[in-house]
Structures are given as C-alpha cells and as structure tokens.
C-alpha cells in the first residue's frame, strides 16, 4: 500500500495529528538551522575581532620603533643633534594630537539634542494627559458572587 493510498484511508484526526507533528518537526529543524548559522556567524565575528585586536596591538607596538626611525632619519638628513631630532618628532606628535583634539571639540559642539523627538514626546504626553479612561461595564455583584460559588463547589 502506497503513502497516497494510506492517506485516503486515514481519518481527519489522524491527518491533523500527522500534519501537526510534521509541522513541529519542520519548525524544530528550522530553529536548529538558525542556531547553526548563528554559531558560524559568531565564530567568524570572534575571529575577526581577534584579528583586529592583534592588528591594533601591533600598530601600537610599532609606534615607538617608527618614532625612533623618524628621529634617526631627521638626524641623518639634517645633521641636528639627536636630542633635537627626538624633540621634533615629539613636537609633531603633540601637534597632531592638538589638531585631532580641536577637530573632536568642533564635532562635539555640533551635536544637538534630538529636538523633533523631544517635541513629539511632549505632544504625546499632552494628548495622553487629556485622555479620560473608558468607564468599565457595570458588573452585577450578585451574579459574579454566584459564579464564584458555583466554580468553587
């Protein structure tokens, strides 16, 4: 007997139970697939984050080496004393830090509160403060008490 012939002989309750169990299995499989995909994405994100952290640390560690190289390069190029070359490199870093700091301050000054959202929230609060609650339907206390007595008995 084939599956199509068997389906013709099954009752409606059996068909509904079968469909329900198959739908439940499908949902469980979809959830398992979503979990597997999320695990892969989380693993990729963790590896990417680790790589970025390592790259940042390597750049940070390279700054002193590059600073020394720049200072010795100035010394060889200009015949200035080594102390003056290191001071020049330090001054360049300070100048760069000052420019970046002033740029940050200028950007921060342009930040303004979300005025449209504040106005919208004030309007909503004003509308809601004028709304009166809907009156509840009158409940017959005798009928309600009788229903409670019947259900507890």
C-alpha positions as CSV (number, residue, x, y, z in Angstrom):
1,X,0.0,0.0,0.0
2,X,1.5,3.4,-1.0
3,X,1.5,6.5,1.1
4,X,-1.1,8.2,-1.1
5,X,-3.5,5.2,-0.7
6,X,-2.8,5.2,3.1
7,X,-3.6,8.9,3.3
8,X,-7.0,8.3,1.7
9,X,-7.9,5.8,4.4
10,X,-6.8,7.9,7.4
11,X,-9.3,9.8,9.5
12,X,-9.3,13.6,9.7
13,X,-7.9,13.4,13.2
14,X,-5.0,11.3,12.1
15,X,-4.3,13.6,9.2
16,X,-4.3,16.7,11.5
17,X,-2.1,14.9,14.1
18,X,0.3,13.9,11.3
19,X,0.4,17.4,9.9
20,X,0.9,18.9,13.3
21,X,3.8,16.5,14.1
22,X,5.4,17.2,10.7
23,X,5.0,21.0,11.1
24,X,6.5,20.7,14.6
25,X,9.5,18.8,13.2
26,X,9.9,21.4,10.4
27,X,9.9,24.2,13.0
28,X,12.5,22.4,15.1
29,X,14.6,21.8,12.0
30,X,14.4,25.5,11.1
31,X,15.4,26.5,14.6
32,X,18.4,24.1,14.5
33,X,19.4,25.6,11.2
34,X,19.2,29.1,12.5
35,X,21.3,28.1,15.6
36,X,23.9,26.6,13.3
37,X,24.1,29.7,11.1
38,X,24.3,31.9,14.2
39,X,27.1,29.8,15.6
40,X,29.0,30.2,12.4
41,X,28.5,34.0,12.3
42,X,29.5,34.3,16.0
43,X,32.6,32.3,15.3
44,X,33.5,34.5,12.3
45,X,32.9,37.6,14.3
46,X,35.1,36.4,17.1
47,X,37.9,35.5,14.8
48,X,37.5,38.9,13.0
49,X,37.5,40.8,16.4
50,X,40.6,38.9,17.5
51,X,42.4,39.8,14.3
52,X,41.5,43.5,14.6
53,X,42.7,43.5,18.3
54,X,46.0,41.9,17.3
55,X,46.4,44.4,14.4
56,X,45.8,47.3,16.8
57,X,48.3,46.0,19.3
58,X,50.9,45.5,16.6
59,X,50.4,49.1,15.3
60,X,50.6,50.4,18.9
61,X,53.9,48.5,19.5
62,X,55.3,49.8,16.2
63,X,54.8,53.5,17.1
64,X,58.0,53.7,19.3
65,X,60.0,51.9,16.6
66,X,58.8,54.2,13.9
67,X,59.4,57.2,16.2
68,X,63.0,56.2,16.7
69,X,63.3,55.6,12.9
70,X,61.9,59.1,12.2
71,X,64.2,60.7,14.8
72,X,67.3,59.0,13.4
73,X,66.2,59.9,9.9
74,X,66.0,63.5,10.9
75,X,69.4,63.2,12.4
76,X,70.9,61.8,9.3
77,X,69.1,64.2,7.0
78,X,69.7,67.5,8.9
79,X,72.9,66.9,11.0
80,X,71.0,68.2,14.0
81,X,71.7,66.7,17.4
82,X,69.9,63.5,18.3
83,X,68.1,65.2,21.2
84,X,66.7,67.9,18.8
85,X,65.5,65.2,16.4
86,X,63.6,63.4,19.1
87,X,62.1,66.7,20.3
88,X,61.0,67.4,16.7
89,X,59.3,64.0,16.5
90,X,57.6,64.5,19.8
91,X,56.5,68.0,18.8
92,X,55.0,66.5,15.6
93,X,53.0,64.1,17.7
94,X,51.8,66.9,20.0
95,X,50.8,69.0,17.0
96,X,48.9,66.1,15.5
97,X,47.2,65.4,18.9
98,X,46.2,69.1,19.2
99,X,44.7,69.2,15.7
100,X,42.8,66.0,16.3
101,X,41.6,67.3,19.7
102,X,40.4,70.6,18.2
103,X,38.6,68.7,15.4
104,X,36.9,66.5,18.0
105,X,35.8,69.5,20.1
106,X,34.4,71.1,16.9
107,X,32.4,67.9,16.1
108,X,31.1,67.7,19.7
109,X,29.9,71.3,19.5
110,X,27.7,70.3,16.5
111,X,25.9,67.6,18.5
112,X,22.5,68.8,19.4
113,X,19.6,67.2,21.3
114,X,17.0,65.3,19.1
115,X,14.6,68.2,19.1
116,X,12.0,66.5,16.8
117,X,11.8,63.5,19.2
118,X,11.5,65.7,22.2
119,X,8.7,67.8,20.6
120,X,6.9,64.6,19.6
121,X,7.2,63.1,23.1
122,X,5.9,66.4,24.6
123,X,2.9,66.3,22.2
124,X,2.2,62.7,23.0
125,X,2.3,63.4,26.7
126,X,0.0,66.4,26.3
127,X,-2.5,64.3,24.3
128,X,-2.4,61.4,26.8
129,X,-2.8,63.8,29.8
130,X,-6.2,64.9,28.4
131,X,-7.5,61.4,27.7
132,X,-10.0,60.0,30.2
133,X,-10.2,56.3,30.9
134,X,-13.1,54.4,29.5
135,X,-15.8,53.6,32.1
136,X,-15.9,49.9,32.9
137,X,-19.1,47.9,32.2
138,X,-21.2,47.6,35.3
139,X,-20.9,44.2,36.9
140,X,-23.8,42.7,38.8
141,X,-22.2,41.7,42.1
142,X,-24.8,39.1,42.8
143,X,-24.3,37.3,39.5
144,X,-20.5,37.4,40.0
145,X,-20.7,36.1,43.5
146,X,-22.9,33.2,42.4
147,X,-20.5,32.3,39.6
148,X,-17.6,32.2,42.1
149,X,-19.6,30.0,44.5
150,X,-20.5,27.6,41.7
151,X,-16.9,27.3,40.4
152,X,-15.5,26.6,43.8
153,X,-18.1,23.9,44.7
